[in-house]
Amino acid sequence: MIPVGFDDAWVLWLLPLAALPLFAASGTALDNGWLAFAPRDRASEFAGWALRAAAALALAALGLAMAGPHRPE
């Protein structure tokens, strides 16, 4: 295992906030009576979850980069 040190280790406490895009509401649905007759769009649902996962991964990467990882000498 490669030893890793961090310049600002306190930033790692913020990493759980990267999961917020997975739990946030996607927005309010428009009130339209015809939506009950529309078929379910699985491709858009998958794309929405994929974008949320990408956002969570990007936030985690930013948080890890802000901690300043380095190899101790």
C-alpha positions in Angstrom: 0.0 0.0 0.0 1.3 3.4 -0.9 1.4 5.9 1.9 -0.5 9.1 1.2 -0.4 12.4 3.2 -2.7 15.4 2.9 -1.8 19.0 3.2 -5.3 20.0 4.5 -6.8 16.7 5.9 -9.8 18.6 7.4 -11.2 18.9 3.9 -11.8 15.2 3.8 -14.6 15.6 6.3 -16.5 17.4 3.5 -16.4 14.3 1.2 -19.9 13.0 2.3 -21.4 16.1 0.9 -20.5 14.8 -2.6 -23.4 12.4 -2.3 -25.9 15.3 -2.2 -26.7 15.1 -6.0 -27.9 11.5 -5.5 -30.4 12.5 -2.9 -31.5 15.9 -4.1 -34.9 16.3 -5.7 -34.8 16.6 -9.5 -37.4 19.4 -9.7 -41.1 19.8 -9.6 -43.2 18.0 -12.1 -45.4 20.1 -14.3 -49.2 19.6 -13.7 -50.5 18.1 -16.9 -53.3 15.6 -17.1 -51.9 14.0 -20.2 -48.8 12.8 -18.5 -50.7 9.9 -17.0 -51.2 8.5 -20.5 -47.5 8.8 -21.5 -45.3 5.8 -21.3 -42.5 5.7 -18.8 -39.2 7.0 -20.3 -36.5 4.6 -19.0 -33.7 6.1 -21.1 -34.2 9.6 -19.6 -34.4 8.2 -16.1 -31.1 6.3 -16.6 -29.5 9.4 -18.1 -30.7 11.5 -15.2 -29.2 9.0 -12.7 -26.0 8.8 -14.7 -25.6 12.6 -14.6 -26.2 12.6 -10.9 -23.5 9.9 -10.4 -21.1 11.9 -12.6 -21.8 15.1 -10.5 -21.2 13.2 -7.3 -18.0 11.8 -8.6 -16.8 15.2 -9.8 -17.6 16.7 -6.3 -15.7 13.9 -4.6 -12.7 14.4 -6.9 -12.7 18.2 -6.2 -12.9 17.5 -2.5 -10.0 15.1 -2.7 -7.9 17.5 -4.8 -8.6 20.3 -2.3 -7.1 18.2 0.5 -3.8 18.3 -1.3 -2.7 14.6 -1.5 1.0 13.9 -1.6 3.5 11.2 -1.0 5.4 11.7 2.2 9.2 11.5 1.9 
